């Protein structure tokens, strides 16, 4: 199991898979690094991508 890439999260959002995740929260980490201490996250409520400090607490979903 691993964290999905930002592209995989976008695809899950477009297909509607993320609708059932909303009860847990809006922001989900991806495995895609955006800088030395940042990675991309995806907001499943708005369909937006963000670059966040990895020290922040966000939700995760694993893929095979």
N, C-alpha and C positions, 0 to 999 in steps of 0.2 A: 504494500500500500504506500501511496505517496500523495503529496499535495498536488492538485491540478495546476497546470500552467494558467496564465491569465487568459489565453485563447480558449482553453477548455472551459473555464468559468463563463466566458462570454457566450460560448456555444450552449452551455447548459441553461443560461438565462434566456437565450433566444428560443430554445425548444420548450421552455416552461418548466423544466426540471426543478429550478430553484424556488418555485412557489411554495413547496412544502417545507422549505428551510426557513421561511420568514418567522416562524414561531420562535426560533432560536436567536435571531438577530439579523442585522442588515449587512455588516461588513465581514467578508471572508478573505483569508489569506490565499495567495497563489504561491507557487514555487518560483515564479519569475522574479529575478533580482533586478532592481532598478538603480542600485548604487552600493557603496561600501556598507552602509548600515540600513538600507531601505529595500523594500520589496513591493511589488504591486499587490493591491487588494481590489476586491470588486464589491460594489454596493448593489445587492440584489433587489433593493426597492426602487432604485433609480436607473439601474443598468449602466453605472459609471465606474470607471477605473481610476484608482488613486495610487500614488506612491507614498507609502507610509514608513515611518521608522519601525524597525522590527521589534523594538522594545514595547510597542503598543499591543494591547490585548484585543484580538479579533477572533472570530470564529474560524473553524477549519472543517473541510469535508475531504475525505480521502478517496482516491480512485485507484483502480488496479492497473 
